[in-house]
Amino acid sequence: MDVKENEKEQSLAEYNQSVNDFENVANKLYDSLKQKEVLEETTLARLNSGMSVQEIRHYQQFVSNIEKTITHYQKLVQLTRNRMNEKQMKLMQKNIEVKKYEKLKEKQLEQYVLATKHSENKQMDDLSIQSYMYRGS
């Protein structure tokens, strides 16, 4: 049972790490999306006030780079989400295994208690019979 509990604890630690990894990648994706949004708003405002062709090209290159970064982080988010889900399933399986061992331990304890009571009752019966026989003679 200790082995299964240790496996469960290790699985929990792995799951927590995968959740942290997922959150970090998701935050990076969010930051990239936010950066693109801010850049588009700034560029739109600058286009209305007048912008040189060089600045437009620079903007397009920057947007292209941000979109590549966003695509990269979207893939990473999906991978880390899948990894997190796998770790969650593994953790659930370990929890089930530990519960099975706990149930088995409880049943064994109940059987031990019943056997002990049965043995004590038998000894009491034997003592009662001996006491009766001793008094009766």
N, C-alpha and C positions, 0 to 999 in steps of 0.2 A: 504494500500500500504506500509505503514511503517513496518507493521508486516511482510509482504512478503520480504521486503528489509532486515530486521533483520534476517529472516530465511536464506536468500541468503548469508548474511555476515557470519553467523554461519556455513553454509554449506561450504563456501569458506575456512574458518579457519580449518574445519575438513579435507577438501581435502588437504590443505597445510601440515597439520600434517601428513596425510597418505603418502604424497609424501616424507616428511622428514624421516618417519619410513622406507619406502621402500628403500630410498637411504642409510640409515644407515645399514640395513640388507644386501643390495647388496654390500656395501663396505666391510662388514665383510666376505661375501662369497668370494669376490675378494681377500681379504687378505689371507684367508685360501687356496684358489687355488694357489696363488703366493707362499705361504709358502711351500706347497706341491711340487711345481715345483722347488723351490730352494733346498729343501731337496733331491729331486731325482737327481738333477744335482750334488750336493755335494757328495751324496752317490755313484753315478756312477764314479766320479773322484776318490773317495777313494777306490772303488772296483778295479779300474785299478792299483792303487798303492799298494793294499793289505789291507785287512780288516779282523778283527777277527770274529769268529762265533758269539761271544757275541755282537759285534757291529752290525752285520747283524740282529740278533734277535731284538736288541734295535730299529734298523731302521724300521723293519717290524711292530713292535708294535706302533711306532710313526706314521708311514704311516697309519696304521689301525685307529688310533685315529683321525688323520687329516681327513681321508675319512668319518668317522662318523660325524665329525664336518661339513664337506662340505655337506653331505646329509641333516643334520639338517638345515643348512643355505639355502639350495636349497628349502626345504619345506617352510621355513619362507619367502623366497623371493616370492614364489608362493602365499602364504597367503596374504602377504602385497601387492602384485600386485593386487590380487583380491579385497582386501579392498580398495585400491586406485582407482580401476576402479569403484567400487560401489559408492564411494564418488564423483567421477567425474560425474557419471550418475545423482546422486542426485543433484549436483551443476547445471548441465545442466537443470534439471527439474525446479529448483528454478529460474534460469535465465529466462526460458520460462514463468513461472508464473508472474515474475516481469514485463516482456515485455507485457504480456496480460493486466496487471493492468495499465501500462503506456499508452497503446493504448486506454483502456477504459477511462482513465483520459483525454487523448487528444480529444476523441470523445465527451465527456461531455463538455469540454471547447468549442469545435466548436459549439455544440448545444446551449450552453449558449450565445456565441457571436452572433449566428444567431438569437436567440430569442430576445436578447437585441437590435440588429439592427432593427428587425421587429417591436419591441415595439417603438423604437425611430422614425422609419419611420411613424408609425401610429400616434404618437403624433405630428410629423411635419405636417402630412396631416390634422389632426384635427385643429392645429394652423392655417394652411393656409386657411382652410375652414372658421374658425372663423374670420380670418383677412379679407377675401373676403366678408363675410357676413357683417362685421362691416363697411367696406368701401363702400360696395354696398348699404347700407341703407341710 
